[in-house]
Amino acid sequence: MKILKIVVIALVIGFVHKTNAQTADEILSTYFENIGGIEKLNAIEGVKMSAKVNQQGMEIPLEIIQLKNGKQMTVINFQGKELKQGVFDGETLWSTNFMTQKAEKSDKETTDNLKLEMNDFLDPFLNYKEKGYQVELLGNETIDGTETFKIKLTREPITIDGKEEQNITFYYFDTENFVPIVAQNEIKTGPYKGQMGEAKMSDYQEVDGIYFPFSLTQGIKGQPGQGITLDKIELNPQIDDAQFKFPEEIETTETPKN
């Protein structure tokens, strides 16, 4: 009887564990439901975010614009000057050089990699199956004292120095609220190549029925990151397409005086 009782208890425990187990699809379904619903997210055509970044004790205001058609830009207001960074009009990617104050186009490889993100407006998990992305639940992990679900997202490969590379990001979803609080991916280029980049999201607030994180920190895993605080988010802003166009330089030649 004692052996039978132990077996019954074990079966009950196993059944409870299975019924409480989450799949990646279930976690993502709950996530979208909690932040406002897939239908509302799909109806958004663009976002305009007003924010401040803390740079060595100095707050620098910036504006981030992202549109569903892929167009995007970040406008930095620094010492009375307006500097555009990461501007993409759907074909051309460019930024203002901080030293020369002139607009410079990015190389083709960087531009082509950015074009892959055009389908990831608002959230890479949104309609991920239709986009051919793969998701995998890797279990639970404690991040900064918070229990999370660790989900691996595999997107279309990117190209680095002419070589195709995997495009994988690990997301950590808070098990209580089912929202991502950390995202990590391997840095593929630059001085930090090979290290793990990390973004932390917190202070989720509601904007017209949709919840967005208003506090972001970006940097290298295990190191202090760059903090960004959002002041305001505007949905479906009216943005003139001319704002995204590369400012072609016009050469003028003075007519010699007689």
C-alpha positions in Angstrom: 0.0 0.0 0.0 2.9 2.4 0.9 4.5 1.8 -2.5 1.2 2.3 -4.3 0.7 5.6 -2.4 4.1 6.8 -3.5 3.4 5.9 -7.1 0.0 7.7 -7.0 1.6 10.8 -5.5 4.3 10.8 -8.2 1.7 10.5 -10.9 -0.3 13.4 -9.5 2.8 15.5 -9.2 3.7 14.6 -12.8 0.2 15.5 -14.0 0.3 18.9 -12.2 3.7 19.7 -13.7 2.4 18.9 -17.2 -0.8 21.0 -16.9 1.2 23.9 -15.6 4.0 23.6 -18.2 4.1 26.4 -20.7 5.0 26.3 -24.4 6.7 29.1 -26.3 3.5 29.7 -28.3 1.4 29.9 -25.1 3.8 32.3 -23.5 3.8 34.6 -26.6 0.0 34.4 -26.8 -0.3 35.5 -23.2 2.3 38.2 -23.8 0.4 39.8 -26.7 -2.9 39.5 -24.8 -1.3 41.3 -21.8 0.1 44.2 -23.7 -3.1 45.0 -25.7 -3.8 42.2 -28.3 -2.4 41.3 -31.7 -5.3 43.0 -33.5 -4.5 46.4 -32.0 -0.7 45.9 -32.6 -1.3 45.1 -36.3 -3.4 48.2 -36.7 -0.5 50.5 -35.7 1.2 52.2 -38.6 3.9 54.0 -36.7 5.3 55.2 -33.4 7.1 58.4 -32.3 9.0 58.3 -29.1 10.4 61.2 -27.1 13.2 60.2 -24.8 16.3 61.2 -22.9 19.6 59.4 -22.8 22.0 59.8 -19.9 25.5 60.5 -21.2 28.1 60.9 -18.5 25.7 62.7 -16.2 24.2 64.9 -19.0 20.7 64.3 -20.3 20.4 64.4 -24.1 17.0 64.6 -25.6 16.2 62.5 -28.6 13.3 61.5 -30.8 12.8 58.0 -32.3 10.5 57.4 -35.2 9.6 54.0 -36.5 7.0 53.3 -39.3 5.4 50.1 -40.4 6.7 50.6 -43.9 10.3 50.3 -42.6 11.2 53.9 -42.5 12.9 55.0 -39.3 15.2 57.6 -37.8 16.6 58.9 -34.5 17.0 62.6 -34.0 19.4 63.8 -31.4 19.3 67.3 -30.0 22.8 68.2 -28.8 24.2 71.6 -28.0 21.5 73.3 -30.0 22.1 71.1 -33.1 19.8 68.5 -34.5 21.6 65.3 -35.6 19.9 62.5 -37.5 21.1 58.9 -36.9 20.1 55.6 -38.4 17.8 57.2 -41.0 16.2 54.7 -43.4 13.8 55.7 -46.2 13.2 52.1 -47.3 16.2 51.9 -49.6 19.0 54.2 -48.3 20.4 54.1 -44.7 22.3 57.2 -43.6 23.5 59.2 -40.6 24.9 62.6 -39.8 28.7 62.5 -39.1 29.2 64.1 -35.6 32.5 65.6 -36.7 31.8 67.0 -40.2 28.1 67.5 -39.6 27.5 66.0 -43.1 25.2 63.1 -44.0 26.9 59.9 -44.9 25.4 56.7 -46.4 26.0 53.3 -44.9 27.5 50.5 -46.9 25.4 48.0 -48.8 25.9 45.2 -46.4 24.7 47.2 -43.4 21.8 48.5 -45.4 20.7 45.0 -46.6 20.9 43.7 -43.0 18.6 46.6 -41.8 16.1 45.8 -44.6 15.6 42.4 -43.0 14.2 44.2 -40.0 11.5 45.9 -41.9 9.1 43.1 -41.0 9.9 43.5 -37.3 8.0 46.7 -36.7 6.9 47.0 -33.1 7.9 43.5 -32.1 9.9 40.7 -33.9 7.5 38.1 -32.3 4.5 39.7 -33.9 3.2 37.3 -36.7 6.5 35.4 -36.3 5.2 32.2 -37.9 4.1 34.0 -41.1 7.6 35.5 -41.3 9.2 32.1 -41.1 10.9 32.7 -37.7 11.6 29.9 -35.2 11.0 30.2 -31.5 12.1 27.7 -28.8 11.5 27.7 -25.1 14.8 26.9 -23.3 13.4 26.7 -19.8 13.4 29.0 -16.8 16.2 31.3 -15.7 16.6 33.9 -12.9 17.6 37.3 -14.2 18.3 40.1 -11.7 16.3 38.2 -9.1 13.3 37.7 -11.4 12.2 34.3 -12.5 11.9 34.2 -16.3 11.0 32.1 -19.3 14.0 32.0 -21.7 12.9 32.0 -25.4 15.3 31.7 -28.3 14.2 33.6 -31.5 15.9 32.7 -34.8 15.3 35.1 -37.6 16.6 35.4 -41.2 20.4 35.1 -41.4 22.4 38.4 -41.7 25.6 38.9 -43.8 28.8 40.0 -42.1 31.9 40.6 -44.2 30.3 38.7 -47.1 29.5 35.7 -44.9 26.1 34.5 -43.8 25.7 34.5 -40.0 22.9 33.2 -37.7 20.6 35.8 -36.4 19.6 34.7 -32.9 18.3 36.6 -29.9 17.5 35.3 -26.5 14.5 36.9 -24.7 13.7 36.6 -21.0 10.0 36.9 -20.2 8.9 37.7 -16.6 6.9 34.6 -15.5 4.5 36.8 -13.6 3.5 39.4 -16.2 4.6 37.5 -19.3 6.6 40.5 -20.8 10.2 40.6 -21.9 12.6 42.2 -19.4 15.9 41.3 -21.1 17.1 40.5 -24.6 20.6 39.3 -25.5 22.4 38.6 -28.7 25.9 38.1 -29.9 27.6 41.2 -31.3 28.9 40.4 -34.8 31.0 43.5 -35.7 33.1 46.2 -34.2 35.3 46.4 -31.1 32.9 44.3 -29.0 32.6 41.5 -31.6 32.0 38.1 -30.0 30.6 39.5 -26.8 27.0 39.4 -25.8 25.0 42.5 -26.1 22.1 43.1 -23.7 19.0 45.2 -23.6 16.9 45.6 -20.4 13.2 46.7 -20.5 11.1 47.9 -17.6 8.4 50.4 -16.5 5.7 49.2 -18.9 3.1 51.9 -19.3 -0.2 52.0 -21.3 -0.5 54.1 -24.4 -3.8 54.1 -26.2 -4.5 50.5 -25.0 -1.0 49.2 -25.8 1.7 48.6 -23.2 5.3 49.7 -23.9 8.5 49.7 -21.8 9.4 53.3 -20.8 12.8 52.5 -19.4 15.6 50.9 -21.5 19.2 50.0 -20.8 21.5 48.9 -23.6 25.1 47.7 -23.4 27.3 44.7 -22.9 26.1 41.8 -20.7 27.6 42.1 -17.2 28.6 45.7 -17.6 26.7 49.0 -16.8 24.6 49.9 -19.8 23.4 53.1 -21.4 20.1 54.2 -19.9 17.2 55.6 -22.0 14.0 57.0 -20.4 11.0 57.5 -22.6 8.9 60.6 -21.8 6.1 60.1 -24.4 5.0 57.7 -27.1 2.7 58.8 -29.9 1.0 56.2 -32.1 0.3 56.7 -35.8 2.2 60.1 -36.1 2.0 62.0 -39.3 5.6 62.2 -40.7 6.6 63.8 -44.0 8.5 61.3 -46.2 11.0 64.1 -47.0 12.3 63.8 -43.4 13.9 60.4 -44.3 15.5 61.4 -47.6 19.2 61.6 -47.9 20.2 65.3 -48.2 22.1 65.4 -51.5 24.8 68.0 -51.5 24.3 70.7 -54.1 27.5 72.0 -55.6 27.5 75.7 -56.5 30.0 77.5 -58.6 30.4 81.2 -58.4 30.5 83.2 -61.6 33.8 85.0 -62.0 33.5 88.8 -61.8 34.6 90.8 -64.8 
